Amino acid sequence: MPNNPTKILLMLTMMSGILISISSNSWIGAWMGLEINLMSFIPLMSNNKNIYTTESSLKYFIIQAMASSFLLFIIMMKVLMEDMFTMENESINTMIIMTPLLLKSGAAPFHWWFPSVMEGMSWMNCLLLMTMQKMAPMVLISYMMKMNTFSSTIILTSTIVGAVGGLNQLSIRKILTYSSINHTGWMLAALMINENMWIMYFTIYSMLTMTIVMIIKPFNTSFINQTLLMNKEMITMKFMMFTTLLSMGGLPPFMGFLPKWIIIQMMIINNMNTIMTTMVIMSLMTLYFYLRISYSSFLMLHIEPKWNISYYKNNNLMKYTSMMFSLSMLSLMICTMMINIY
Ligand SMILES: *[C@@H]1O[C@H](CO)[C@@H](O)[C@H](O)[C@H]1NC(C)=O
């Protein structure tokens, strides 16, 4: 949470933009909320100590303004042809309305801006971009999500781009970006089943992302090889970072497996077998490279210098982070136990 009054104000207007957008009952209101949200996120991104933020915010502004004007144009067309207050309908234009929203949330064929914008931002803004900024567009998408060729194409390309794009990446921001694109695809699949599935997936995904960002932020590590050279205190951090990464990859003993499990089961019940198989194969591919990174860092590349700097002594952040971390370690077991007790 920022401690600067301007930033607090901007955070509040950003959140109210999201709330306006998801609670409005006409498309104009939804558009207005998205615009308030965008206009308060842009100044939040800027930081005069880091020149790359300017580039990122400019790119983000251009892309999002393009998506907004596209959305506004389609809404005007819809008002002229149909009426103003229906948000869900059966016609072809659901596909056209979904396109700018997918662009805003960074789903696959429209993801090209996402990695380069993320690369120039501070960790807190990365966190906001990966979680909060996806909320409003995805709720709006949920009004139109149906099982058709368009949605399946988006879901499949998102998971494929997320899996293939993450290969051989060493920048943690890039890895998190591709994992975010991938999870957007899975969240759209969850949205196809129903909204509650999406809420569950989104909550768990946001918590895991928040844990990773909280662990990385105090150390300012941007690349995987920086985490390999750590002294004694930071071994905890290394362990927590890689296990949370594996949790995001959906490896069974961790919490990240729970939403994946539920989505797989629900999609098979609903006869979406082909698309489900492709998604599972792609997630295997990602697990391979996540495991490759964490295996070498856990077992082989462990260097321990004689001197010791303690970063985490008496730190509240450490308590908070380890709480989130243990949540990600234990809650799958707790959830399955609760289901078995009932
Ligand atoms: C994509 O999401 C699935 C389901 O949570 C996961 O198994 C897979 O490892 C993820 N891939 C990436 C790149 O994060």
The ligand as an SDF file (V2000), in Angstrom:
LIG
                    3D

 14 14  0  0  0  0  0  0  0  0999 V2000
   -1.0340  -22.7910  -16.5010 C   0  0  0  0  0  0  0  0  0  0  0  0
   -2.0620  -23.1140  -15.5850 O   0  0  0  0  0  0  0  0  0  0  0  0
   -2.1580  -24.4720  -15.2520 C   0  0  0  0  0  0  0  0  0  0  0  0
   -3.3260  -24.6570  -14.2980 C   0  0  0  0  0  0  0  0  0  0  0  0
   -3.1910  -23.9830  -13.1130 O   0  0  0  0  0  0  0  0  0  0  0  0
   -0.8480  -24.9790  -14.6760 C   0  0  0  0  0  0  0  0  0  0  0  0
   -0.9340  -26.3580  -14.4680 O   0  0  0  0  0  0  0  0  0  0  0  0
    0.2900  -24.6630  -15.6220 C   0  0  0  0  0  0  0  0  0  0  0  0
    1.5090  -25.0510  -15.0690 O   0  0  0  0  0  0  0  0  0  0  0  0
    0.3060  -23.1780  -15.9100 C   0  0  0  0  0  0  0  0  0  0  0  0
    1.3640  -22.7850  -16.8240 N   0  0  0  0  0  0  0  0  0  0  0  0
    2.0930  -21.7020  -16.6110 C   0  0  0  0  0  0  0  0  0  0  0  0
    3.0030  -21.2470  -17.6860 C   0  0  0  0  0  0  0  0  0  0  0  0
    2.0140  -21.0860  -15.5670 O   0  0  0  0  0  0  0  0  0  0  0  0
  1  2  1  0
  1 10  1  0
  2  3  1  0
  3  4  1  0
  3  6  1  0
  4  5  1  0
  6  7  1  0
  6  8  1  0
  8  9  1  0
  8 10  1  0
 10 11  1  0
 11 12  1  0
 12 13  1  0
 12 14  2  0
M  END
$$$$
